Amino acid sequence: MLLAIVPVIIGAVVLLVVLLSKDENKYDERQELISNRSYMYAFYVVFFINIVVMMASFFEEIPKMPTIILATLSLWSGIIVQSVYSIWKHAYFPFTVKHGEVFCIHMLILAFMQALIVVIDRFSLLGGEASLPVEISLSIGAISACIISIAIFLRNYLDKRAEAEK
């Protein structure tokens, strides 16, 4: 699972670039309000999923899922809600960023790498034993990254189409 560190390194590099360019990226008040609302919605989604999982654990008829899968599902659900809401309301990128195609490409690369790791692990291409909880967690992350990329591409497409109609 040495390849599992590659998405982490790419994520760290993207985070570093974002943090270093933070001074250049200015949001207006409307974007900050929408961003705060998206964080609130994401919190409620994560909270709701955790409550449902906790309540389901009281029933013996429901099969137990590994903790790593539940944690990944909960976190990525919050990330999806926050991201898609902010993207849809034009509050995800600051004004200095015209379109988020570069971010989309980064998210698609992250999704591809996670899917590649799942394939390598599933077919034991590098030896070792397959780990179903890790594969499911990486699959959830890959699907989530694809959803965020699709939301950005769709928002950009609709914006360009609206500009063309004017």
C-alpha positions in Angstrom: 0.0 0.0 0.0 2.9 2.3 -0.6 0.9 3.9 -3.5 -1.6 5.0 -0.9 0.7 7.8 0.1 0.7 9.4 -3.4 -2.8 11.0 -3.0 -1.8 12.2 0.4 1.3 13.9 -1.0 -0.7 15.5 -3.9 -3.3 16.7 -1.4 -0.6 18.2 0.8 0.9 20.0 -2.2 -2.5 21.4 -3.2 -3.1 22.5 0.4 0.3 24.2 0.6 -0.4 26.0 -2.7 -3.8 27.2 -1.4 -2.3 28.3 1.9 0.6 30.2 0.3 -1.7 32.0 -2.1 -4.3 32.9 0.5 -3.4 36.6 0.6 -4.2 36.9 -3.1 -7.6 35.2 -2.9 -10.2 37.6 -1.6 -13.8 36.7 -1.0 -16.6 39.2 -0.7 -19.1 39.3 2.1 -21.7 37.4 0.1 -19.3 34.6 -0.6 -18.3 34.4 3.1 -21.9 34.1 4.2 -22.6 31.4 1.6 -19.4 29.6 2.7 -20.5 29.8 6.3 -23.9 28.4 5.4 -22.3 25.6 3.5 -20.1 24.7 6.5 -23.3 24.6 8.6 -25.1 22.3 6.2 -22.0 20.0 6.0 -21.9 19.9 9.8 -25.5 18.8 10.0 -25.0 16.1 7.3 -22.0 14.7 9.2 -23.9 14.9 12.5 -27.0 13.2 11.0 -24.9 10.4 9.4 -23.1 9.8 12.7 -26.4 9.7 14.6 -27.9 7.2 12.1 -24.8 5.0 12.4 -25.0 5.2 16.2 -28.7 4.3 16.3 -28.1 1.5 13.8 -25.4 0.0 16.0 -28.1 -0.7 18.7 -29.9 -3.2 16.4 -28.2 -6.6 16.0 -30.0 -7.3 12.7 -28.0 -4.6 10.9 -24.5 -5.8 10.0 -21.7 -3.8 11.4 -19.5 -1.8 9.0 -15.8 -1.2 9.7 -15.1 2.1 11.4 -12.8 3.4 8.6 -15.7 3.1 6.1 -18.1 4.9 8.4 -15.6 7.7 9.1 -14.8 8.1 5.4 -18.5 8.1 4.4 -19.3 10.7 7.1 -16.4 13.0 6.3 -16.7 12.9 2.5 -20.5 13.4 2.7 -19.8 16.7 4.6 -17.1 17.7 2.1 -19.5 17.0 -0.8 -22.3 19.0 0.7 -20.0 22.0 1.5 -18.3 21.9 -1.9 -21.4 21.5 -4.1 -23.4 24.1 -2.2 -20.5 26.6 -2.4 -19.9 25.9 -6.1 -23.5 26.2 -7.0 -23.9 29.5 -5.2 -20.6 30.9 -6.8 -18.8 31.1 -3.5 -16.2 28.3 -3.9 -13.5 30.2 -5.6 -12.4 33.8 -4.9 -12.8 36.5 -7.5 -9.1 36.1 -8.6 -10.0 32.6 -9.9 -12.1 32.9 -13.1 -12.9 29.3 -13.5 -12.0 26.3 -11.4 -10.8 24.0 -14.2 -7.3 23.6 -12.6 -9.0 22.5 -9.3 -11.2 20.1 -11.3 -8.2 18.5 -12.9 -6.5 18.1 -9.5 -9.7 16.5 -8.1 -9.9 14.2 -11.1 -6.3 13.2 -10.7 -6.9 12.5 -7.0 -10.0 10.4 -7.9 -8.0 8.5 -10.6 -5.2 7.8 -8.2 -7.5 6.5 -5.5 -9.3 4.3 -8.1 -5.9 3.0 -9.3 -4.9 2.1 -5.8 -8.2 0.2 -5.4 -7.6 -1.7 -8.6 -4.0 -2.5 -7.6 -5.1 -3.7 -4.2 -8.1 -5.6 -5.5 -6.1 -7.6 -8.0 -3.0 -7.8 -5.8 -0.8 -6.5 -8.6 2.0 -5.5 -6.1 1.5 -8.6 -4.0 -0.1 -8.7 -0.6 -3.6 -9.2 0.5 -6.6 -7.1 -0.6 -8.2 -5.0 2.2 -11.9 -4.4 1.5 -12.4 -1.6 4.1 -9.5 0.4 2.6 -10.8 -0.2 -1.0 -14.3 1.0 0.0 -12.9 4.0 1.7 -10.8 4.9 -1.3 -13.7 4.3 -3.6 -15.9 6.7 -1.6 -13.1 9.3 -1.8 -12.8 8.8 -5.6 -16.5 9.1 -6.1 -16.7 12.2 -4.0 -13.8 13.9 -5.9 -15.6 13.1 -9.1 -18.8 14.6 -7.8 -17.0 17.8 -6.9 -15.3 18.0 -10.3 -18.6 17.4 -12.1 -20.3 20.2 -10.0 -17.5 22.6 -11.0 -17.6 21.6 -14.7 -21.4 21.9 -14.7 -21.3 25.3 -13.0 -18.7 26.6 -15.4 -20.7 25.3 -18.4 -23.9 27.0 -17.2 -22.1 30.2 -16.6 -20.5 30.2 -20.0 -23.9 29.4 -21.6 -25.5 32.3 -19.7 -22.8 34.7 -20.8 -23.3 33.5 -24.4 -27.0 34.2 -24.3 -26.5 37.8 -23.2 
